[in-house]
């Protein structure tokens, strides 16, 4: 399997703060650091999320089939 299809992010709409960002959020009483990744349209975000989810499912199935093939060929 090529590495092109190996890793997909199905959580791209969620912000990934750093350790320092987490500390800053504790001190942020006004909630100004509450930032999420967004998309231009809700439908586009849904399409991206569903696409990435199905790619992750496909990767899991490919890995399971490869493991099964190696187990029966032993």
C-alpha positions as CSV (number, residue, x, y, z in Angstrom):
1,X,0.0,0.0,0.0
2,X,1.3,3.4,-0.8
3,X,1.8,6.0,1.9
4,X,-0.5,8.4,0.0
5,X,-3.6,6.5,1.2
6,X,-2.2,5.5,4.6
7,X,-2.9,8.5,6.9
8,X,-6.0,10.6,6.8
9,X,-7.3,13.1,9.4
10,X,-10.9,12.8,10.3
11,X,-10.5,15.4,13.0
12,X,-9.4,18.3,10.9
13,X,-12.2,20.6,12.1
14,X,-10.9,20.5,15.6
15,X,-8.2,22.8,16.9
16,X,-5.0,21.2,18.1
17,X,-3.5,23.5,20.7
18,X,0.0,23.2,22.0
19,X,1.0,22.8,25.6
20,X,1.6,26.6,25.8
21,X,-1.8,27.2,24.1
22,X,-3.4,25.0,26.7
23,X,-1.9,27.0,29.5
24,X,-3.0,30.2,27.8
25,X,-6.6,28.8,27.6
26,X,-6.6,28.2,31.4
27,X,-5.8,31.9,31.9
28,X,-8.2,33.1,29.1
29,X,-11.2,34.1,31.1
30,X,-12.9,35.8,28.2
31,X,-12.8,32.8,25.9
32,X,-10.9,34.5,23.1
33,X,-8.8,31.5,22.3
34,X,-11.7,29.3,21.4
35,X,-10.8,28.9,17.7
36,X,-11.7,25.9,15.5
37,X,-10.8,25.1,12.0
38,X,-13.6,25.9,9.6
39,X,-14.7,25.5,6.1
40,X,-16.4,27.9,3.7
41,X,-19.7,26.1,3.7
42,X,-21.3,23.6,6.1
43,X,-21.8,21.1,3.3
44,X,-18.1,21.3,2.3
45,X,-17.1,20.6,5.9
46,X,-19.5,17.6,6.0
47,X,-18.2,16.2,2.7
48,X,-14.6,16.5,3.9
49,X,-15.3,14.8,7.2
50,X,-17.3,12.0,5.7
51,X,-14.6,11.5,3.0
52,X,-11.9,11.3,5.6
53,X,-13.9,8.9,7.8
54,X,-14.5,6.5,4.9
55,X,-10.8,6.7,3.9
56,X,-9.9,5.7,7.5
57,X,-12.4,2.8,7.3
58,X,-10.8,1.7,4.1
59,X,-7.3,1.8,5.6
60,X,-8.5,-0.3,8.5
61,X,-10.0,-2.9,6.2
62,X,-6.9,-3.0,4.1
63,X,-4.7,-3.5,7.1
64,X,-7.1,-6.3,8.4
65,X,-7.1,-8.0,5.1
66,X,-3.3,-7.9,4.8
67,X,-2.9,-9.3,8.3
68,X,-5.4,-12.1,7.5
69,X,-3.6,-12.9,4.3
70,X,-0.3,-13.2,6.2
71,X,-1.9,-15.4,8.9
72,X,-3.3,-17.9,6.4
73,X,0.0,-18.1,4.4
74,X,2.0,-19.2,7.4
